[in-house]
Amino acid sequence: MTRSILPLVFILLSVCFSSQPTGAAVSEWEFDQVHSNFYFTIDHTYARVRGFFEDFSGTFRFDPDKPGESRIVFSIEAKSINTNERKRDNHLRTDEFLHVSKYPEI
């Protein structure tokens, strides 16, 4: 999952570095749930399973003067997993996979 968001992070940082003049103010943005998604794909035996998480939140903070202090923070509600198959989703929520009762956030 981490590998799939790294290109997005790189693009966001590249855009910010190229569009922010030196001495600019610290900027902070929230992930827009209407225009953003956390998708995943898993190859399983003879099938490819695609899904997404319905409930997530996060912020992106960029400080052009101190890039090392810039941060991306996000949280995904594990129980919001959706593969369009209720029985599979319920199984993925168990302690055999996501264990949402013990780890409600990703």
HELIX and SHEET records of a PDB file:
HELIX    1   1 THR A    2  SER A   19  1                                  18    
HELIX    2   2 PRO A   67  GLU A   69  5                                   3    
HELIX    3   3 ALA A   78  SER A   80  5                                   3    
HELIX    4   4 ARG A   86  LEU A   92  1                                   7    
SHEET    1   A 3 SER A  27  GLU A  30  0                                        
SHEET    2   A 3 PHE A  56  PHE A  62 -1                                        
SHEET    3   A 3 ARG A  71  ILE A  76 -1                                        
SHEET    1   B 3 PHE A  38  HIS A  44  0                                        
SHEET    2   B 3 ALA A  47  PHE A  53 -1                                        
SHEET    3   B 3 ILE A  81  ASN A  82 -1                                        
END                                                                             
